[in-house]
């Protein structure tokens, strides 16, 4: 009571792959939906903000950009806080920040206030929820982790399909200020999800083992708040470079596909339907890809499955750039939704497989920081290209080329730079270490049981000797009867597996 339980993944605790893990998965599903869909859902209020403050579209676009920058750029800060205080306290505070930012934004008198409240404060709150939820998911699932990642990633398209219509209803009914206030209340559910992130507890230890555990804990070095040793891992370096290139083009098509449809002469509602189609396909693609990635033959090669998903996505962009009518754009959105869902389901699963559970909290923070730079560069550079060329084909060609390049970097570097010698996988190493720790923890209990059994035997022998002595004192018999009694006692002791000297010899 009164202390913070630091859930730093205690050694000797095997991932349950179920049980309370499904509650953790549900919380991660909701948090992922809020984190990725909220920056897009806020764009529903942009027209009213333009009318209210007399600003342009580029000014309102900074709200979503700052939100995404905070979500990705504060990765190292989240890693430090999680390693210091644990996932649950960080998520509870993050939920309060996310809600507070939207509540304060509803009272804004200038666009700068909205940048600060919605962009910085709410963005920081979402970041403090997103990263810890993935860390807890990694601790609760091992064998079923690919499926869990796929299901959690499905929260993004589901939330987008729900939050965008909800934002429009709130705007028409209560205006942008009332809408921001209600969305702030909805974001308090992040605190509920944070409360679900119960730290894993180790096995109960006997009283005798507590002192030994305390002594071992004193000798054990303190965990680093941010572990930079992950950069010594070639696999991590390759993944970071490939992910940074990927982010340059991955988010460009969803941003421009609606404008592309309008450019071809389609109505606004008909053009907006393309995003609904993309999101609906994405909902089913992510869990399905998670199931495939969990297969025994596929899981050791999930890096190459991720590379295939990137090539699939990039090729879809390249072919979609030649779309000349609405039907072609619908087909593009279907295939883009499949490939986009595959990438979303696999990106963090691959990182978990590369660095393992212990270093994942630091690794994800550093990767998100690198991706934050690419997120701020990618869509704006595509917008500038569109301003110069006035042709959407070049925007989609650029995005597709960047995504395909990231796949080539990831696959070729892993094939040539990572040793192919037969090694035990990271998951097996973790399981072996956990079993070893469990055996060591159970040893004190076994020793205690052995000592108690020996004490009972000694006590029983002493009682037998006292009874024999009492019989001799009460009924002194002839030497012949005494010898017969001694032989009978000796036979009984031999049958019990032990030989005890007679009373006279003992005395």
Number of C-alpha atoms within 10 A of each C-alpha: 4 4 5 11 14 17 21 20 21 15 16 21 20 22 21 15 18 15 9 14 23 16 16 25 26 18 27 32 26 22 33 26 24 25 23 21 21 24 22 18 21 22 17 20 20 18 14 14 21 15 10 13 11 10 14 13 11 8 14 20 14 15 26 20 20 22 28 25 24 23 29 27 24 20 27 22 18 29 26 18 18 26 20 18 16 22 31 26 22 21 31 22 16 27 27 21 26 32 28 21 26 27 23 20 26 21 15 16 11 13 20 14 15 23 23 19 26 30 27 22 25 32 30 30 29 30 28 31 32 27 28 28 27 26 25 26 25 29 25 28 22 22 16 19 23 29 25 31 29 32 24 28 32 25 25 25 26 21 23 23 20 13 21 18 13 15 22 18 14 21 18 12 11 13 15 24 21 17 24 26 21 18 22 25 16 14 25 18 20 29 24 14 24 25 16 21 28 17 18 20 13 14 11 10 14 15 11 12 18 14 11 12 13 11 11 11 11 9 9 9 8 8 11 12 18 22 19 12 10 18 14 9 12 16 20 18 15 20 23 23 16 24 23 22 24 27 24 28 30 23 15 23 22 16 13 18 21 20 16 22 23 17 13 13 12 16 11 12 10 13 22 16 13 22 22 15 16 23 27 18 21 29 23 19 24 30 23 18 25 27 18 17 29 19 15 10 10 13 19 15 12 21 26 19 21 23 24 19 26 27 21 22 27 30 21 22 29 20 15 24 24 15 19 13 13 18 10 14 21 20 17 20 27 20 21 25 27 24 26 25 30 29 26 23 31 26 20 19 24 23 20 24 22 22 19 18 20 19 18 23 31 26 27 25 22 26 22 23 22 20 25 22 16 20 26 16 14 21 23 14 16 21 17 12 16 16 11 8 12 12 14 23 19 17 25 25 20 21 27 29 19 22 28 26 16 25 26 16 18 24 19 14 16 18 13 9 11 13 10 9 6 6 9 8 12 15 16 12 13 20 16 14 16 18 16 14 14 17 12 13 21 16 14 18 15 11 12 14 12 11 10 10 12 11 11 11 11 11 11 12 13 11 12 13 15 12 11 15 14 10 10 13 10 8 9 10 12 9 9 9 11 14 12 12 15 16 13 12 18 17 14 13 16 12 10 9 8 11 13 13 13 15 13 7 7 8 6
